[in-house]
């Protein structure tokens, strides 16, 4: 398993989901774009649970599911 996240409070913590000042959560790609040096926005969600659900869907799609 790669070191994409760290464990906090016994739960997997993904650093690619960040809370915005508006209270929403934004999902970013794990890799930085070499041209811009920034991470790609993969969506903004009203809850962290929704962002995690979308992250799982993205990973499933990337693995040829």
Backbone as XML, in Angstrom:
<?xml version="1.0"?>
<chain id="A" units="angstrom">
  <residue number="1" name="UNK">
    <atom name="N" x="0.840" y="-1.184" z="0.000"/>
    <atom name="CA" x="0.000" y="0.000" z="0.000"/>
    <atom name="C" x="0.877" y="1.237" z="0.000"/>
  </residue>
  <residue number="2" name="UNK">
    <atom name="N" x="0.529" y="2.221" z="-0.798"/>
    <atom name="CA" x="1.335" y="3.435" z="-0.882"/>
    <atom name="C" x="1.040" y="4.369" z="0.287"/>
  </residue>
  <residue number="3" name="UNK">
    <atom name="N" x="1.893" y="5.348" z="0.460"/>
    <atom name="CA" x="1.710" y="6.291" z="1.571"/>
    <atom name="C" x="0.939" y="7.523" z="1.100"/>
  </residue>
  <residue number="4" name="UNK">
    <atom name="N" x="-0.224" y="7.300" z="0.492"/>
    <atom name="CA" x="-1.043" y="8.403" z="-0.009"/>
    <atom name="C" x="-1.758" y="9.145" z="1.112"/>
  </residue>
  <residue number="5" name="UNK">
    <atom name="N" x="-1.979" y="8.479" z="2.227"/>
    <atom name="CA" x="-2.661" y="9.110" z="3.359"/>
    <atom name="C" x="-2.061" y="8.650" z="4.664"/>
  </residue>
  <residue number="6" name="UNK">
    <atom name="N" x="-2.473" y="9.256" z="5.731"/>
    <atom name="CA" x="-1.989" y="8.840" z="7.048"/>
    <atom name="C" x="-3.175" y="8.440" z="7.895"/>
  </residue>
  <residue number="7" name="UNK">
    <atom name="N" x="-2.918" y="7.629" z="8.911"/>
    <atom name="CA" x="-3.995" y="7.184" z="9.805"/>
    <atom name="C" x="-4.183" y="8.215" z="10.912"/>
  </residue>
  <residue number="8" name="UNK">
    <atom name="N" x="-5.414" y="8.618" z="11.117"/>
    <atom name="CA" x="-5.751" y="9.536" z="12.209"/>
    <atom name="C" x="-6.987" y="9.000" z="12.904"/>
  </residue>
  <residue number="9" name="UNK">
    <atom name="N" x="-6.880" y="8.865" z="14.205"/>
    <atom name="CA" x="-7.991" y="8.405" z="15.042"/>
    <atom name="C" x="-8.527" y="7.056" z="14.564"/>
  </residue>
  <residue number="10" name="UNK">
    <atom name="N" x="-7.624" y="6.185" z="14.073"/>
    <atom name="CA" x="-8.027" y="4.843" z="13.667"/>
    <atom name="C" x="-8.763" y="4.786" z="12.347"/>
  </residue>
  <residue number="11" name="UNK">
    <atom name="N" x="-8.767" y="5.879" z="11.599"/>
    <atom name="CA" x="-9.466" y="5.926" z="10.331"/>
    <atom name="C" x="-8.515" y="6.430" z="9.251"/>
  </residue>
  <residue number="12" name="UNK">
    <atom name="N" x="-8.651" y="5.923" z="8.047"/>
    <atom name="CA" x="-7.772" y="6.376" z="6.970"/>
    <atom name="C" x="-8.099" y="7.827" z="6.634"/>
  </residue>
  <residue number="13" name="UNK">
    <atom name="N" x="-7.065" y="8.656" z="6.557"/>
    <atom name="CA" x="-7.243" y="10.079" z="6.293"/>
    <atom name="C" x="-6.636" y="10.403" z="4.945"/>
  </residue>
  <residue number="14" name="UNK">
    <atom name="N" x="-7.423" y="10.899" z="4.026"/>
    <atom name="CA" x="-6.921" y="11.267" z="2.706"/>
    <atom name="C" x="-6.617" y="12.753" z="2.670"/>
  </residue>
  <residue number="15" name="UNK">
    <atom name="N" x="-5.407" y="13.103" z="2.365"/>
    <atom name="CA" x="-5.007" y="14.504" z="2.340"/>
    <atom name="C" x="-5.480" y="15.197" z="1.074"/>
  </residue>
  <residue number="16" name="UNK">
    <atom name="N" x="-6.090" y="14.447" z="0.154"/>
    <atom name="CA" x="-6.533" y="15.057" z="-1.096"/>
    <atom name="C" x="-7.949" y="15.621" z="-0.999"/>
  </residue>
  <residue number="17" name="UNK">
    <atom name="N" x="-8.579" y="15.468" z="0.152"/>
    <atom name="CA" x="-9.875" y="16.098" z="0.395"/>
    <atom name="C" x="-9.625" y="17.229" z="1.374"/>
  </residue>
  <residue number="18" name="UNK">
    <atom name="N" x="-9.938" y="18.438" z="0.948"/>
    <atom name="CA" x="-9.678" y="19.600" z="1.793"/>
    <atom name="C" x="-10.961" y="20.370" z="2.044"/>
  </residue>
  <residue number="19" name="UNK">
    <atom name="N" x="-11.089" y="20.905" z="3.253"/>
    <atom name="CA" x="-12.256" y="21.689" z="3.609"/>
    <atom name="C" x="-12.026" y="23.138" z="3.198"/>
  </residue>
  <residue number="20" name="UNK">
    <atom name="N" x="-13.017" y="23.714" z="2.523"/>
    <atom name="CA" x="-12.936" y="25.098" z="2.067"/>
    <atom name="C" x="-13.511" y="26.034" z="3.116"/>
  </residue>
  <residue number="21" name="UNK">
    <atom name="N" x="-13.244" y="27.321" z="2.981"/>
    <atom name="CA" x="-13.778" y="28.308" z="3.920"/>
    <atom name="C" x="-15.300" y="28.331" z="3.910"/>
  </residue>
  <residue number="22" name="UNK">
    <atom name="N" x="-15.886" y="27.975" z="2.766"/>
    <atom name="CA" x="-17.345" y="27.965" z="2.635"/>
    <atom name="C" x="-17.980" y="26.794" z="3.384"/>
  </residue>
  <residue number="23" name="UNK">
    <atom name="N" x="-17.149" y="25.841" z="3.859"/>
    <atom name="CA" x="-17.671" y="24.678" z="4.573"/>
    <atom name="C" x="-17.822" y="23.468" z="3.684"/>
  </residue>
  <residue number="24" name="UNK">
    <atom name="N" x="-17.597" y="23.628" z="2.375"/>
    <atom name="CA" x="-17.677" y="22.514" z="1.450"/>
    <atom name="C" x="-16.335" y="21.787" z="1.409"/>
  </residue>
  <residue number="25" name="UNK">
    <atom name="N" x="-16.332" y="20.627" z="0.794"/>
    <atom name="CA" x="-15.123" y="19.824" z="0.682"/>
    <atom name="C" x="-14.758" y="19.679" z="-0.784"/>
  </residue>
  <residue number="26" name="UNK">
    <atom name="N" x="-13.471" y="19.818" z="-1.092"/>
    <atom name="CA" x="-13.005" y="19.702" z="-2.463"/>
    <atom name="C" x="-12.051" y="18.529" z="-2.574"/>
  </residue>
  <residue number="27" name="UNK">
    <atom name="N" x="-12.252" y="17.741" z="-3.641"/>
    <atom name="CA" x="-11.415" y="16.592" z="-3.927"/>
    <atom name="C" x="-10.386" y="16.986" z="-4.978"/>
  </residue>
  <residue number="28" name="UNK">
    <atom name="N" x="-9.106" y="16.736" z="-4.672"/>
    <atom name="CA" x="-8.019" y="17.045" z="-5.601"/>
    <atom name="C" x="-7.364" y="15.753" z="-6.053"/>
  </residue>
  <residue number="29" name="UNK">
    <atom name="N" x="-6.755" y="15.793" z="-7.245"/>
    <atom name="CA" x="-6.009" y="14.645" z="-7.732"/>
    <atom name="C" x="-4.784" y="14.432" z="-6.857"/>
  </residue>
  <residue number="30" name="UNK">
    <atom name="N" x="-4.276" y="13.207" z="-6.818"/>
    <atom name="CA" x="-3.119" y="12.900" z="-5.983"/>
    <atom name="C" x="-1.830" y="13.431" z="-6.594"/>
  </residue>
  <residue number="31" name="UNK">
    <atom name="N" x="-1.763" y="13.437" z="-7.933"/>
    <atom name="CA" x="-0.557" y="13.907" z="-8.616"/>
    <atom name="C" x="-0.703" y="15.372" z="-9.004"/>
  </residue>
  <residue number="32" name="UNK">
    <atom name="N" x="0.404" y="16.092" z="-8.987"/>
    <atom name="CA" x="0.421" y="17.482" z="-9.430"/>
    <atom name="C" x="0.591" y="17.518" z="-10.940"/>
  </residue>
  <residue number="33" name="UNK">
    <atom name="N" x="-0.027" y="18.503" z="-11.578"/>
    <atom name="CA" x="0.140" y="18.725" z="-13.005"/>
    <atom name="C" x="1.544" y="19.291" z="-13.218"/>
  </residue>
  <residue number="34" name="UNK">
    <atom name="N" x="2.392" y="18.636" z="-13.997"/>
    <atom name="CA" x="3.764" y="19.120" z="-14.147"/>
    <atom name="C" x="3.859" y="20.502" z="-14.792"/>
  </residue>
  <residue number="35" name="UNK">
    <atom name="N" x="2.880" y="20.846" z="-15.617"/>
    <atom name="CA" x="2.912" y="22.140" z="-16.295"/>
    <atom name="C" x="2.585" y="23.301" z="-15.348"/>
  </residue>
  <residue number="36" name="UNK">
    <atom name="N" x="1.566" y="23.112" z="-14.507"/>
    <atom name="CA" x="1.132" y="24.193" z="-13.613"/>
    <atom name="C" x="1.664" y="24.040" z="-12.189"/>
  </residue>
  <residue number="37" name="UNK">
    <atom name="N" x="2.016" y="22.814" z="-11.808"/>
    <atom name="CA" x="2.482" y="22.561" z="-10.449"/>
    <atom name="C" x="1.357" y="22.482" z="-9.430"/>
  </residue>
  <residue number="38" name="UNK">
    <atom name="N" x="0.112" y="22.441" z="-9.909"/>
    <atom name="CA" x="-1.051" y="22.376" z="-9.014"/>
    <atom name="C" x="-1.774" y="21.050" z="-9.190"/>
  </residue>
  <residue number="39" name="UNK">
    <atom name="N" x="-2.628" y="20.737" z="-8.224"/>
    <atom name="CA" x="-3.437" y="19.524" z="-8.306"/>
    <atom name="C" x="-4.752" y="19.832" z="-9.019"/>
  </residue>
  <residue number="40" name="UNK">
    <atom name="N" x="-5.268" y="18.835" z="-9.740"/>
    <atom name="CA" x="-6.508" y="19.017" z="-10.485"/>
    <atom name="C" x="-7.717" y="18.918" z="-9.563"/>
  </residue>
  <residue number="41" name="UNK">
    <atom name="N" x="-8.681" y="19.809" z="-9.735"/>
    <atom name="CA" x="-9.918" y="19.788" z="-8.964"/>
    <atom name="C" x="-10.809" y="18.686" z="-9.522"/>
  </residue>
  <residue number="42" name="UNK">
    <atom name="N" x="-11.165" y="17.716" z="-8.673"/>
    <atom name="CA" x="-12.014" y="16.597" z="-9.103"/>
    <atom name="C" x="-13.447" y="16.741" z="-8.610"/>
  </residue>
  <residue number="43" name="UNK">
    <atom name="N" x="-13.776" y="17.899" z="-8.052"/>
    <atom name="CA" x="-15.150" y="18.136" z="-7.633"/>
    <atom name="C" x="-15.251" y="18.761" z="-6.260"/>
  </residue>
  <residue number="44" name="UNK">
    <atom name="N" x="-16.354" y="19.477" z="-6.048"/>
    <atom name="CA" x="-16.646" y="20.119" z="-4.770"/>
    <atom name="C" x="-17.940" y="19.519" z="-4.242"/>
  </residue>
  <residue number="45" name="UNK">
    <atom name="N" x="-17.938" y="19.150" z="-2.964"/>
    <atom name="CA" x="-19.065" y="18.432" z="-2.378"/>
    <atom name="C" x="-19.498" y="19.071" z="-1.069"/>
  </residue>
  <residue number="46" name="UNK">
    <atom name="N" x="-20.766" y="18.897" z="-0.724"/>
    <atom name="CA" x="-21.310" y="19.512" z="0.487"/>
    <atom name="C" x="-20.881" y="18.786" z="1.748"/>
  </residue>
  <residue number="47" name="UNK">
    <atom name="N" x="-20.520" y="17.494" z="1.626"/>
    <atom name="CA" x="-20.104" y="16.743" z="2.808"/>
    <atom name="C" x="-18.842" y="15.951" z="2.505"/>
  </residue>
  <residue number="48" name="UNK">
    <atom name="N" x="-18.102" y="15.643" z="3.541"/>
    <atom name="CA" x="-16.876" y="14.850" z="3.378"/>
    <atom name="C" x="-17.223" y="13.438" z="2.908"/>
  </residue>
  <residue number="49" name="UNK">
    <atom name="N" x="-18.336" y="12.908" z="3.390"/>
    <atom name="CA" x="-18.774" y="11.570" z="3.008"/>
    <atom name="C" x="-19.008" y="11.489" z="1.498"/>
  </residue>
  <residue number="50" name="UNK">
    <atom name="N" x="-19.612" y="12.533" z="0.929"/>
    <atom name="CA" x="-19.863" y="12.569" z="-0.514"/>
    <atom name="C" x="-18.550" y="12.644" z="-1.290"/>
  </residue>
  <residue number="51" name="UNK">
    <atom name="N" x="-17.588" y="13.415" z="-0.777"/>
    <atom name="CA" x="-16.282" y="13.529" z="-1.428"/>
    <atom name="C" x="-15.545" y="12.190" z="-1.395"/>
  </residue>
  <residue number="52" name="UNK">
    <atom name="N" x="-15.614" y="11.479" z="-0.263"/>
    <atom name="CA" x="-14.970" y="10.173" z="-0.149"/>
    <atom name="C" x="-15.617" y="9.164" z="-1.090"/>
  </residue>
  <residue number="53" name="UNK">
    <atom name="N" x="-16.935" y="9.242" z="-1.238"/>
    <atom name="CA" x="-17.662" y="8.347" z="-2.142"/>
    <atom name="C" x="-17.207" y="8.585" z="-3.584"/>
  </residue>
  <residue number="54" name="UNK">
    <atom name="N" x="-17.059" y="9.847" z="-3.959"/>
    <atom name="CA" x="-16.619" y="10.170" z="-5.312"/>
    <atom name="C" x="-15.162" y="9.740" z="-5.527"/>
  </residue>
  <residue number="55" name="UNK">
    <atom name="N" x="-14.328" y="9.880" z="-4.495"/>
    <atom name="CA" x="-12.937" y="9.449" z="-4.602"/>
    <atom name="C" x="-12.858" y="7.953" z="-4.881"/>
  </residue>
  <residue number="56" name="UNK">
    <atom name="N" x="-13.691" y="7.164" z="-4.206"/>
    <atom name="CA" x="-13.728" y="5.716" z="-4.452"/>
    <atom name="C" x="-14.165" y="5.425" z="-5.886"/>
  </residue>
  <residue number="57" name="UNK">
    <atom name="N" x="-15.138" y="6.183" z="-6.383"/>
    <atom name="CA" x="-15.616" y="5.993" z="-7.763"/>
    <atom name="C" x="-14.508" y="6.332" z="-8.769"/>
  </residue>
  <residue number="58" name="UNK">
    <atom name="N" x="-13.755" y="7.380" z="-8.492"/>
    <atom name="CA" x="-12.647" y="7.768" z="-9.367"/>
    <atom name="C" x="-11.599" y="6.666" z="-9.386"/>
  </residue>
  <residue number="59" name="UNK">
    <atom name="N" x="-11.224" y="6.137" z="-8.210"/>
    <atom name="CA" x="-10.209" y="5.091" z="-8.130"/>
    <atom name="C" x="-10.689" y="3.815" z="-8.837"/>
  </residue>
  <residue number="60" name="UNK">
    <atom name="N" x="-11.966" y="3.484" z="-8.720"/>
    <atom name="CA" x="-12.535" y="2.320" z="-9.392"/>
    <atom name="C" x="-12.423" y="2.491" z="-10.906"/>
  </residue>
  <residue number="61" name="UNK">
    <atom name="N" x="-12.765" y="3.683" z="-11.382"/>
    <atom name="CA" x="-12.719" y="3.962" z="-12.814"/>
    <atom name="C" x="-11.274" y="3.896" z="-13.335"/>
  </residue>
  <residue number="62" name="UNK">
    <atom name="N" x="-10.336" y="4.449" z="-12.562"/>
    <atom name="CA" x="-8.932" y="4.453" z="-12.976"/>
    <atom name="C" x="-8.374" y="3.041" z="-13.079"/>
  </residue>
  <residue number="63" name="UNK">
    <atom name="N" x="-8.854" y="2.120" z="-12.276"/>
    <atom name="CA" x="-8.343" y="0.758" z="-12.279"/>
    <atom name="C" x="-9.040" y="-0.135" z="-13.307"/>
  </residue>
  <residue number="64" name="UNK">
    <atom name="N" x="-9.844" y="0.463" z="-14.181"/>
    <atom name="CA" x="-10.482" y="-0.291" z="-15.249"/>
    <atom name="C" x="-11.686" y="-1.078" z="-14.824"/>
  </residue>
  <residue number="65" name="UNK">
    <atom name="N" x="-12.428" y="-0.549" z="-13.837"/>
    <atom name="CA" x="-13.580" y="-1.249" z="-13.294"/>
    <atom name="C" x="-14.810" y="-1.202" z="-14.125"/>
  </residue>
</chain>
